[in-house]
Amino acid sequence: MKTYLIIGGTSGIGLESTKLLSKSDRVIVISREKRNLESISNIEFYQADIRKPAELLPKLSEQIDGLVYCPGTINLKPFKNLKTEDYQNDFEINLLGIVKVLNRYLDNLKLSGNGSIVLFSTVAVNTGMRYHASIASAKGAVEGLTRSLAAELAPDIRVNCIAPSITKTPLAEKLINNETKLKASLDRHPLRRIGNAGDMANLVEFLLTDKSAFITGQVIHADGGISIIKNL
C-alpha cells in the first residue's frame, strides 16, 4: 500500500482524487476544512491553510509516494479591473502554496525513491483567453516550476502538471450556472462537453502510479481538445 498526500482533497478534483486513490492506498489529506470525507476509508486528515507559513503545515515523518497539489483560483476580470492584490492572491495560492508544501514534504517524497508530484495549470496559459491575465500568469509560473523541478528531482521523483479547461467543480460553478453559460462552454470544446472532477482524478491516478513511470516534466492538456483543435 502506497501513501499519497493530497493538498486540498476535500472538494472538486481533490475530493475525487481522494476517493479514487483511497480505494487501494492510504491518503493523507490537508485542507482548510474537513468536509465530504466521512464515508471514505484509508484517509488521514489534517487541517491547515497553505497561505500560512510552511512551518504551520503538519509535520509528517513517514514516506510519501506521491503528492497532489489541488488548491487554485478562478479570478476572471478585464485587465483594467485587476488590482495588484488580485495577482498577489493568485500567485500566493497557485504557486507559492506549492513552494511551501514542497519545502515541508520533499524529504518525505525522497524516502520513496520513486515518488511523483502532480500539479495543476490551466489551458489558458498556452491558449490566450480574455480576462485570464492574472490566473494565466500564475499558472504559467506553475508550468515553469514543473519543468524545473522535473529536471532537478530526476530520477527519484517525477513531476508533471495537468492543464484542464473549464471543469465541473464547485470552483467553476459560477461560470456554468445557467443554460446559456453551459451551452457556450460546451460549444467551445470539440468533444462538445466539459470535463468533470472524475476525468481529472483518473489522470491524477495515472500520473502518480507506475503506469506513467516514463513520464516527467510534462504539461498534459486535459481540455477536450480546445487547446489544439480548431472547432469549426
C-alpha positions in Angstrom: 0.0 0.0 0.0 1.4 3.4 -1.0 0.8 6.7 0.8 -0.3 9.7 -1.2 -0.6 13.3 0.1 -3.4 15.5 -1.4 -3.4 19.2 -0.6 -7.0 20.4 -1.0 -8.5 17.0 -1.0 -12.0 17.8 0.2 -13.6 19.4 -2.8 -13.7 19.1 -6.6 -10.8 17.3 -8.3 -9.0 16.9 -4.9 -12.0 15.1 -3.4 -12.5 12.8 -6.4 -8.8 12.0 -6.3 -9.0 11.2 -2.6 -12.0 8.9 -3.3 -10.2 7.1 -6.1 -6.8 6.7 -4.5 -8.2 5.6 -1.2 -9.8 2.5 -2.7 -6.4 0.8 -2.7 -3.9 3.1 -1.0 -3.6 5.3 2.0 -4.3 9.0 1.5 -3.3 11.9 3.7 -5.5 15.0 3.1 -4.5 18.5 4.1 -7.2 21.2 3.7 -8.7 24.2 5.3 -11.9 22.4 6.3 -12.8 18.8 7.0 -15.8 18.0 4.8 -17.0 15.3 2.4 -14.7 12.7 3.9 -16.9 10.9 6.3 -17.6 7.9 4.2 -14.0 7.5 2.8 -11.7 4.9 4.4 -7.9 4.8 4.3 -7.6 8.5 4.9 -5.9 10.7 7.5 -6.9 14.4 7.7 -5.0 17.5 8.8 -6.4 21.0 8.9 -4.1 23.7 7.6 -4.1 26.7 5.3 -1.4 26.9 2.6 -1.5 30.7 2.8 0.1 30.4 6.2 3.9 29.9 6.8 5.2 26.4 5.8 6.2 25.7 9.4 2.5 25.6 10.3 1.8 22.7 8.0 1.6 19.4 9.9 4.9 17.6 10.3 4.9 14.1 8.7 7.6 11.5 9.4 6.5 8.8 7.0 7.4 8.1 3.4 5.2 9.8 0.9 4.9 8.1 -2.5 3.0 10.9 -4.3 1.9 14.4 -3.8 -1.0 16.2 -5.5 -1.5 20.0 -5.1 -5.1 21.0 -5.9 -5.8 24.5 -4.5 -6.5 27.0 -7.2 -8.3 30.2 -8.1 -10.6 31.3 -11.0 -10.4 35.1 -10.9 -11.5 36.3 -14.3 -11.6 40.1 -14.9 -10.8 42.5 -17.6 -7.1 43.6 -17.3 -8.1 47.1 -16.4 -10.2 45.8 -13.4 -7.4 43.7 -12.0 -5.6 45.1 -9.0 -2.2 44.2 -7.7 -3.9 42.3 -4.9 -5.5 40.0 -7.4 -2.2 39.0 -8.8 -0.7 38.6 -5.4 -3.6 36.3 -4.3 -3.4 34.2 -7.4 0.3 33.7 -7.0 0.0 33.0 -3.3 -2.4 30.2 -3.8 -1.4 28.7 -7.1 2.4 29.0 -6.9 3.7 29.9 -3.5 1.5 27.4 -1.9 3.3 24.7 -3.9 6.6 26.0 -2.8 5.6 25.9 0.9 4.2 22.4 0.6 7.3 21.0 -1.2 9.7 22.7 1.3 7.8 20.9 4.0 7.4 17.5 2.4 10.1 17.0 -0.2 12.2 14.9 2.2 9.2 12.6 2.7 8.9 12.2 -1.0 12.6 11.4 -1.3 12.1 8.5 1.0 10.1 6.8 -1.6 12.9 6.6 -4.2 10.2 6.6 -6.8 7.9 9.5 -6.0 5.6 11.5 -8.1 4.3 15.1 -7.9 1.2 16.3 -9.7 0.4 20.0 -10.1 -2.3 21.9 -11.9 -2.2 24.6 -14.5 -4.9 25.8 -17.0 -5.5 25.7 -20.7 -5.4 29.5 -20.7 -1.6 29.5 -20.3 -0.9 28.4 -23.9 -4.3 29.4 -25.3 -4.9 33.2 -25.0 -8.2 33.8 -23.4 -9.9 37.1 -22.4 -10.0 38.0 -18.7 -7.4 35.4 -17.7 -4.4 37.7 -17.3 -3.9 37.1 -13.5 -4.6 33.4 -13.3 -2.8 32.6 -16.6 0.3 34.4 -15.2 0.2 32.4 -12.0 -0.4 29.1 -13.7 2.3 29.9 -16.3 4.7 30.1 -13.3 3.4 26.6 -12.2 4.3 25.2 -15.6 7.8 26.6 -15.3 8.2 25.2 -11.8 7.0 21.8 -13.1 9.8 21.6 -15.7 12.5 22.9 -13.4 11.6 20.5 -10.6 11.3 17.6 -13.0 14.9 18.3 -14.1 16.2 18.8 -10.6 14.5 15.9 -8.9 15.0 13.2 -11.5 15.5 10.3 -11.4 14.0 9.8 -8.0 10.9 12.0 -8.2 8.7 12.6 -11.3 6.9 16.0 -11.7 4.0 16.5 -14.1 1.2 19.1 -14.5 -2.4 18.8 -15.7 -3.8 21.7 -17.6 -7.6 21.4 -17.8 -10.1 23.6 -19.5 -13.2 24.5 -17.6 -14.1 21.6 -15.3 -17.4 21.0 -13.5 -16.3 21.6 -9.9 -17.5 24.0 -7.1 -14.7 26.4 -8.0 -16.0 26.8 -11.6 -19.7 26.7 -10.7 -20.4 30.4 -11.4 -19.0 30.0 -14.9 -21.6 27.4 -15.9 -24.5 28.1 -13.5 -27.1 28.6 -16.2 -28.0 27.0 -19.6 -26.6 29.9 -21.7 -23.2 29.8 -20.0 -23.1 26.0 -20.0 -24.0 25.8 -23.7 -21.3 28.3 -24.6 -18.7 26.2 -22.8 -19.9 23.0 -24.5 -19.8 24.6 -27.9 -16.2 25.8 -27.4 -15.0 22.2 -26.9 -14.5 19.9 -29.9 -15.8 17.0 -27.7 -18.9 19.0 -27.0 -18.7 18.6 -23.3 -16.7 20.0 -20.4 -14.5 18.0 -18.1 -15.6 16.8 -14.7 -13.6 16.0 -11.5 -13.6 12.3 -12.2 -11.9 12.9 -15.6 -9.1 14.7 -13.8 -8.9 12.3 -10.9 -8.3 9.4 -13.4 -5.4 11.4 -14.9 -4.0 12.1 -11.4 -4.0 8.4 -10.6 -2.2 7.6 -13.8 0.5 10.2 -13.2 1.0 9.1 -9.6 1.4 5.4 -10.4 4.0 3.3 -12.2 1.7 3.4 -15.3 3.3 6.7 -16.0 6.8 5.7 -15.0 8.4 7.1 -18.1 6.7 10.5 -18.0 8.1 13.5 -16.3 8.3 17.3 -16.9 5.1 17.2 -18.9 2.1 19.6 -19.0 -0.8 17.4 -20.1 -3.8 19.2 -21.6 -7.0 17.5 -20.4 -9.2 20.0 -22.2 -11.5 18.3 -24.6 -9.2 19.4 -27.5 -9.9 23.1 -27.1 -6.2 24.0 -26.9 -5.1 22.3 -30.2 -8.1 21.6 -32.4 -9.9 24.3 -34.3 -13.6 23.9 -33.6 -15.3 24.9 -36.9 
